[in-house]
Every structure is written in C-alpha cells, then in structure tokens.
Amino acid sequence: MRAFDTEDEAIAMANDKPYGLVVPVATRYCERGTRVSNALEVRVVWAGAPQMNFPKTSWGGYTQSSLGRELCPFALAAYQEIKQVLLPA
C-alpha cells in the first residue's frame, strides 16, 4: 500500500508497473470506482467488490503479464493464424 494525494497520482502509480493483472480500488463511490477502473491498465479491478474472477472473462494480456488472454473463448484467437487462399473459379 502506498500513499497518494490525487486520483491521477494513484492511477499513474498503478499503471507504472510492468504487470497488469489485478488492482483493488477502495472507494465507496461507484462513479469514482468506474472512472479509476477505466483508467487502469489491468485485466481485473476489484472496485469495492469481493476478490473473484468470472470464468467467462479473459485473464491476463495487459503489459508484461505474459499470461496472454486465458480462460475464455477469446483466448482461441491467440492460437489462430489467418490465411487467404485464392482458388480459380
């Protein structure tokens, strides 16, 4: 835990990390939680909510987390290679 003076300073400190997995945001104001969550470069934000993950959402992928986009249907795109094949009609 680190002290900060402004909301912008807190966001800058959180985004100044090589990994972007999870950030808890302690606030009693939903509007602030939403605003800060949108500014954070992380996969999961716990904004005044319990620490949980939903299995149908992706995990990882931001900054240098090196986990890719795991645990959801969108993860399949990481394993796909798009190719055009042109055949005579």
N, CA and C atoms as a LAMMPS dump frame, in Angstrom:
ITEM: TIMESTEP
0
ITEM: NUMBER OF ATOMS
267
ITEM: BOX BOUNDS ff ff ff
-5.0000000000000000e+02 5.0000000000000000e+02
-5.0000000000000000e+02 5.0000000000000000e+02
-5.0000000000000000e+02 5.0000000000000000e+02
ITEM: ATOMS id mol type element x y z
1 1 1 N 0.84 -1.149 0
2 1 2 C 0 0 0
3 1 3 C 0.899 1.23 0
4 2 1 N 0.55 2.201 -0.871
5 2 2 C 1.315 3.441 -0.968
6 2 3 C 0.371 4.628 -0.861
7 3 1 N 0.86 5.676 -0.278
8 3 2 C 0.054 6.89 -0.122
9 3 3 C 0.084 7.715 -1.408
10 4 1 N -0.987 8.447 -1.656
11 4 2 C -1.068 9.339 -2.807
12 4 3 C -1.926 10.533 -2.424
13 5 1 N -1.788 11.607 -3.191
14 5 2 C -2.53 12.829 -2.895
15 5 3 C -3.729 13.038 -3.812
16 6 1 N -3.625 12.587 -5.064
17 6 2 C -4.722 12.797 -6.006
18 6 3 C -5.08 11.483 -6.693
19 7 1 N -6.259 11.458 -7.261
20 7 2 C -6.709 10.29 -8.018
21 7 3 C -5.78 10.032 -9.206
22 8 1 N -5.392 11.084 -9.906
23 8 2 C -4.485 10.932 -11.052
24 8 3 C -3.139 10.353 -10.633
25 9 1 N -2.648 10.757 -9.478
26 9 2 C -1.383 10.219 -8.969
27 9 3 C -1.523 8.729 -8.657
28 10 1 N -2.633 8.334 -8.079
29 10 2 C -2.862 6.916 -7.77
30 10 3 C -2.915 6.086 -9.045
31 11 1 N -3.593 6.591 -10.064
32 11 2 C -3.681 5.882 -11.345
33 11 3 C -2.299 5.765 -11.978
34 12 1 N -1.536 6.847 -11.961
35 12 2 C -0.184 6.825 -12.534
36 12 3 C 0.707 5.824 -11.809
37 13 1 N 0.609 5.766 -10.486
38 13 2 C 1.418 4.809 -9.715
39 13 3 C 1.022 3.374 -10.055
40 14 1 N -0.259 3.111 -10.188
41 14 2 C -0.719 1.753 -10.502
42 14 3 C -0.304 1.347 -11.908
43 15 1 N -0.361 2.265 -12.856
44 15 2 C -0.01 1.952 -14.243
45 15 3 C 1.496 1.928 -14.482
46 16 1 N 2.284 2.376 -13.531
47 16 2 C 3.739 2.408 -13.667
48 16 3 C 4.363 1.108 -13.173
49 17 1 N 3.76 0.004 -13.52
50 17 2 C 4.247 -1.321 -13.135
51 17 3 C 4.389 -2.167 -14.397
52 18 1 N 5.307 -3.125 -14.402
53 18 2 C 5.469 -3.949 -15.596
54 18 3 C 4.362 -4.992 -15.776
55 19 1 N 3.54 -5.193 -14.776
56 19 2 C 2.497 -6.211 -14.862
57 19 3 C 1.136 -5.563 -14.703
58 20 1 N 0.128 -6.134 -15.333
59 20 2 C -1.205 -5.553 -15.261
60 20 3 C -2.264 -6.602 -15.027
61 21 1 N -2.206 -7.269 -13.897
62 21 2 C -3.168 -8.336 -13.638
63 21 3 C -4.36 -7.856 -12.827
64 22 1 N -4.151 -7.514 -11.57
65 22 2 C -5.263 -7.175 -10.682
66 22 3 C -4.909 -5.951 -9.845
67 23 1 N -5.865 -5.047 -9.706
68 23 2 C -5.704 -3.895 -8.824
69 23 3 C -6.978 -3.743 -8.005
70 24 1 N -6.859 -3.744 -6.679
71 24 2 C -8.028 -3.425 -5.857
72 24 3 C -8.162 -1.907 -5.727
73 25 1 N -9.383 -1.411 -5.808
74 25 2 C -9.657 0.015 -5.648
75 25 3 C -10.621 0.164 -4.479
76 26 1 N -10.16 0.811 -3.43
77 26 2 C -11.002 1.013 -2.249
78 26 3 C -11.705 2.36 -2.37
79 27 1 N -12.999 2.328 -2.594
80 27 2 C -13.8 3.543 -2.674
81 27 3 C -15.239 3.211 -2.318
82 28 1 N -15.926 4.179 -1.795
83 28 2 C -17.354 3.977 -1.508
84 28 3 C -18.221 4.597 -2.589
85 29 1 N -17.584 5.216 -3.589
86 29 2 C -18.317 5.904 -4.645
87 29 3 C -18.217 5.134 -5.96
88 30 1 N -19.337 4.682 -6.461
89 30 2 C -19.376 3.883 -7.688
90 30 3 C -18.811 4.665 -8.878
91 31 1 N -19.135 5.943 -8.978
92 31 2 C -18.646 6.761 -10.091
93 31 3 C -17.12 6.827 -10.095
94 32 1 N -16.527 7.003 -8.93
95 32 2 C -15.061 7.046 -8.836
96 32 3 C -14.474 5.676 -9.181
97 33 1 N -15.072 4.609 -8.675
98 33 2 C -14.586 3.27 -8.989
99 33 3 C -14.603 2.996 -10.48
100 34 1 N -15.667 3.427 -11.159
101 34 2 C -15.768 3.244 -12.605
102 34 3 C -14.723 4.072 -13.335
103 35 1 N -14.571 5.318 -12.947
104 35 2 C -13.611 6.217 -13.593
105 35 3 C -12.179 5.688 -13.439
106 36 1 N -11.816 5.296 -12.226
107 36 2 C -10.47 4.785 -11.979
108 36 3 C -10.266 3.459 -12.704
109 37 1 N -11.263 2.592 -12.682
110 37 2 C -11.165 1.298 -13.367
111 37 3 C -10.894 1.476 -14.854
112 38 1 N -11.575 2.431 -15.471
113 38 2 C -11.372 2.676 -16.902
114 38 3 C -9.97 3.188 -17.205
115 39 1 N -9.35 3.865 -16.265
116 39 2 C -8.017 4.432 -16.482
117 39 3 C -6.891 3.444 -16.185
118 40 1 N -7.185 2.375 -15.46
119 40 2 C -6.148 1.411 -15.079
120 40 3 C -5.844 0.451 -16.221
121 41 1 N -4.57 0.155 -16.433
122 41 2 C -4.128 -0.779 -17.471
123 41 3 C -3.935 -2.157 -16.856
124 42 1 N -5.022 -2.747 -16.431
125 42 2 C -5.001 -4.064 -15.8
126 42 3 C -6.174 -4.881 -16.314
127 43 1 N -6.118 -6.177 -16.108
128 43 2 C -7.175 -7.069 -16.569
129 43 3 C -8.359 -7.085 -15.614
130 44 1 N -8.118 -7.051 -14.303
131 44 2 C -9.198 -7.144 -13.316
132 44 3 C -9.064 -6.004 -12.321
133 45 1 N -10.183 -5.358 -12.027
134 45 2 C -10.226 -4.327 -10.991
135 45 3 C -11.288 -4.737 -9.984
136 46 1 N -10.879 -4.823 -8.739
137 46 2 C -11.829 -5.064 -7.654
138 46 3 C -12.139 -3.704 -7.04
139 47 1 N -13.215 -3.068 -7.466
140 47 2 C -13.571 -1.726 -7.003
141 47 3 C -14.65 -1.843 -5.933
142 48 1 N -14.22 -2.002 -4.706
143 48 2 C -15.163 -2.134 -3.603
144 48 3 C -15.968 -3.415 -3.67
145 49 1 N -15.437 -4.423 -4.352
146 49 2 C -16.137 -5.698 -4.535
147 49 3 C -15.254 -6.833 -4.031
148 50 1 N -15.856 -8 -3.805
149 50 2 C -15.052 -9.145 -3.353
150 50 3 C -14.049 -9.576 -4.423
151 51 1 N -13.005 -10.228 -3.978
152 51 2 C -11.958 -10.685 -4.881
153 51 3 C -12.398 -11.972 -5.551
154 52 1 N -12.91 -11.834 -6.771
155 52 2 C -13.358 -13.001 -7.522
156 52 3 C -13.089 -12.785 -9
157 53 1 N -13.095 -13.865 -9.735
158 53 2 C -12.957 -13.83 -11.185
159 53 3 C -14.118 -14.596 -11.782
160 54 1 N -14.53 -14.197 -12.964
161 54 2 C -15.615 -14.872 -13.649
162 54 3 C -15.035 -15.726 -14.763
163 55 1 N -15.387 -17.006 -14.822
164 55 2 C -14.743 -17.928 -15.758
165 55 3 C -14.948 -17.591 -17.228
166 56 1 N -15.956 -16.81 -17.573
167 56 2 C -16.178 -16.493 -18.981
168 56 3 C -15.466 -15.221 -19.421
169 57 1 N -14.672 -14.638 -18.549
170 57 2 C -13.906 -13.455 -18.925
171 57 3 C -12.434 -13.815 -19.024
172 58 1 N -11.716 -13.027 -19.81
173 58 2 C -10.299 -13.341 -20.013
174 58 3 C -9.464 -12.913 -18.815
175 59 1 N -8.275 -13.452 -18.767
176 59 2 C -7.347 -13.181 -17.669
177 59 3 C -5.986 -12.911 -18.28
178 60 1 N -5.359 -11.834 -17.881
179 60 2 C -4.033 -11.524 -18.408
180 60 3 C -4.103 -10.711 -19.686
181 61 1 N -2.944 -10.436 -20.241
182 61 2 C -2.886 -9.755 -21.517
183 61 3 C -2.393 -8.33 -21.466
184 62 1 N -2.533 -7.641 -20.356
185 62 2 C -2.052 -6.271 -20.259
186 62 3 C -0.574 -6.258 -19.895
187 63 1 N 0.129 -5.265 -20.351
188 63 2 C 1.543 -5.003 -20.067
189 63 3 C 2.378 -6.274 -20.199
190 64 1 N 3.255 -6.553 -19.247
191 64 2 C 4.157 -7.696 -19.35
192 64 3 C 3.706 -8.863 -18.481
193 65 1 N 2.406 -9.053 -18.365
194 65 2 C 1.914 -10.135 -17.511
195 65 3 C 2.298 -11.499 -18.058
196 66 1 N 2.544 -11.575 -19.348
197 66 2 C 2.987 -12.781 -20.053
198 66 3 C 2.042 -13.962 -19.922
199 67 1 N 0.828 -13.722 -19.502
200 67 2 C -0.151 -14.802 -19.44
201 67 3 C -1.015 -14.874 -20.683
202 68 1 N -0.956 -13.861 -21.518
203 68 2 C -1.823 -13.831 -22.681
204 68 3 C -3.263 -13.621 -22.259
205 69 1 N -4.174 -14.034 -23.093
206 69 2 C -5.597 -13.911 -22.777
207 69 3 C -6.113 -15.321 -22.532
208 70 1 N -6.206 -15.661 -21.278
209 70 2 C -6.54 -17.027 -20.893
210 70 3 C -7.964 -17.141 -20.362
211 71 1 N -8.443 -18.341 -20.304
212 71 2 C -9.676 -18.713 -19.606
213 71 3 C -10.961 -18.203 -20.232
214 72 1 N -11.007 -17.976 -21.535
215 72 2 C -12.264 -17.555 -22.141
216 72 3 C -12.24 -17.879 -23.629
217 73 1 N -13.406 -17.795 -24.288
218 73 2 C -13.443 -18.078 -25.732
219 73 3 C -12.524 -17.175 -26.547
220 74 1 N -12.286 -15.936 -26.085
221 74 2 C -11.416 -15.023 -26.81
222 74 3 C -9.975 -15.519 -26.831
223 75 1 N -9.612 -16.409 -25.935
224 75 2 C -8.246 -16.928 -25.883
225 75 3 C -7.905 -17.713 -27.14
226 76 1 N -8.896 -18.28 -27.805
227 76 2 C -8.637 -19.06 -29.014
228 76 3 C -8.01 -18.216 -30.114
229 77 1 N -8.315 -16.942 -30.156
230 77 2 C -7.762 -16.075 -31.199
231 77 3 C -6.239 -16.037 -31.15
232 78 1 N -5.655 -16.204 -29.979
233 78 2 C -4.197 -16.185 -29.855
234 78 3 C -3.549 -17.368 -30.56
235 79 1 N -4.305 -18.423 -30.794
236 79 2 C -3.764 -19.629 -31.418
237 79 3 C -4.139 -19.739 -32.891
238 80 1 N -4.828 -18.755 -33.42
239 80 2 C -5.281 -18.811 -34.805
240 80 3 C -4.343 -18.034 -35.714
241 81 1 N -4.168 -18.537 -36.909
242 81 2 C -3.427 -17.849 -37.953
243 81 3 C -4.385 -17.667 -39.12
244 82 1 N -4.56 -16.431 -39.546
245 82 2 C -5.465 -16.153 -40.653
246 82 3 C -4.691 -16.286 -41.954
247 83 1 N -5.307 -16.961 -42.907
248 83 2 C -4.658 -17.181 -44.196
249 83 3 C -5.689 -17.001 -45.297
250 84 1 N -5.288 -16.351 -46.381
251 84 2 C -6.141 -16.245 -47.555
252 84 3 C -5.703 -17.294 -48.559
253 85 1 N -6.652 -18.011 -49.093
254 85 2 C -6.377 -18.991 -50.143
255 85 3 C -7.255 -18.629 -51.33
256 86 1 N -6.637 -18.306 -52.457
257 86 2 C -7.371 -17.928 -53.661
258 86 3 C -7.309 -19.082 -54.648
259 87 1 N -8.456 -19.57 -55.033
260 87 2 C -8.55 -20.683 -55.977
261 87 3 C -9.269 -20.211 -57.232
262 88 1 N -8.944 -20.809 -58.379
263 88 2 C -9.66 -20.414 -59.59
264 88 3 C -11.126 -20.827 -59.495
265 89 1 N -11.988 -20.004 -60.081
266 89 2 C -13.429 -20.282 -60.023
267 89 3 C -13.815 -21.419 -60.924
